[in-house]
Amino acid sequence: MSIQRSQAMFERAQAVIPGGVNSPVRACRSVGGDPIFIAQGDGPTITDLDGNRYLDLIGSWGPLILGHGHREILDTIAETMMYGTTFGAPTEVEVRFAEKLRDVVPSMEMVRAVSSGTESTMSALRLARGYTGRAKIIKADGGYHGHADCLLVSAGSGVATLGIPGSAGVPEGAARDTIVVPFNDIAAVEIALAAGDVAALIIEPVCGNMGLVEPAPGYLEGLRALCTKHGTVLIFDEVMTGFRVAYGGAQERYKITPDLTTIGKVVGGGLPAAAFGGRADIMQKLAPLGPVYQAGTLSGNPLAMAAGLKAMEILGRPGTYERLEQLGKRLGDGLLAAAQAAGVPAQLNRVGSMLTLFFCGTPVTDYASAKQADTARFGTFFRKMRERGVFLPPSQFEAMFVSLAHSDEDIDAITTAARAALVD
Ligand SMILES: *Cc1c(COP(=O)(O)O)cnc(C)c1O
């Protein structure tokens, strides 16, 4: 398999784009080897500049739950764009997008659209601070909530993978009010809340950014109860899990109601859209109703809203999440069996169509245990899978995403590749 054209393009890219990429994990540094440049996507596959085809388990890091180039999404974008691409004034599709979100995720009584997950978490935190008049926030070790200053403290995947402690350029003041607790440790949250002045606890209800880690039984219930007791705003960051682990996200799957929810990835249907929303009494503190400022030139962009709305509609059809569960299970079981057959110590963590194969011998329940994984082995696995036509997330600490475009045969082809990749 030649990746000559990708390598030449990477050379060009590095001259004008720092590291040659517009988001660091794409550089594939933690797994070794150069990035491939994508020319085209089609259903479950992507094709690179050299014409190599891969079964894709990234799906643009989650958004493409329907696969690449879904016909109905493309048609919707084409129809919508004929009326214009942006106005900076309200449109009907924004209202329909917000209504749809509220219908599927009832805790989102009111919704504001933004353009990225980072914007949604940053805005939700400002809102929580404005609403409570408090300064501190709590986040989980290894949890990733986008790259706002106050959230770039022990922030998992990209940051963990690159080994940047927090990130240069984040002033001490911005990080000082961020308290970091281990995921799945309710006692740590209790202690942090008891110290007082905590505006919000922001959490991925299913962690996807330290690799996939499921909440322990009772953990989310415990967070809900503690936040209620202390008057702290509970924010579920469902940018990854929303419309992924269930139609109504993790809050539907685990039956917990947060105060605010941030959502992105899938809700843009492959275009840049995200949103935050929640209790009406909190959301009404936003400008122009209230004192908390938040804005965006392209917020509620009609193309992104239309694509996202169409994706949400398609996902609401019967059998969708049962099918995603089947596909996820088939892949998880196949990968674990491949590791066992090869005698490689491995843990398979999975919730629905999100999963991670950790190369370690002990269960992964938080970031400390995730870091026990053999990242060198993962790097080798990534490269061998890519040579065999399977595109995995280029980090041990990222989740794989299955889409509805994958067939049983695609999944079996992936696990067959894994069997070969793990022994040679
Ligand atoms: C991807 C992600 C974000 C950031 O979203 P961007 O659109 O990349 O800014 C925030 N939170 C979680 C849980 C995510 O997975």
The ligand as an ORCA input file, in Angstrom:
! r2SCAN-3c Opt
* xyz 0 1
  C     -15.505     16.448     20.828
  C     -15.882     16.842     22.191
  C     -15.912     18.187     22.597
  C     -15.410     19.296     21.726
  O     -16.162     19.451     20.570
  P     -15.496     20.233     19.327
  O     -16.614     20.290     18.331
  O     -14.328     19.407     18.891
  O     -15.087     21.568     19.809
  C     -16.391     18.485     23.851
  N     -16.806     17.521     24.675
  C     -16.785     16.214     24.337
  C     -17.287     15.196     25.294
  C     -16.305     15.835     23.099
  O     -16.240     14.539     22.778
*
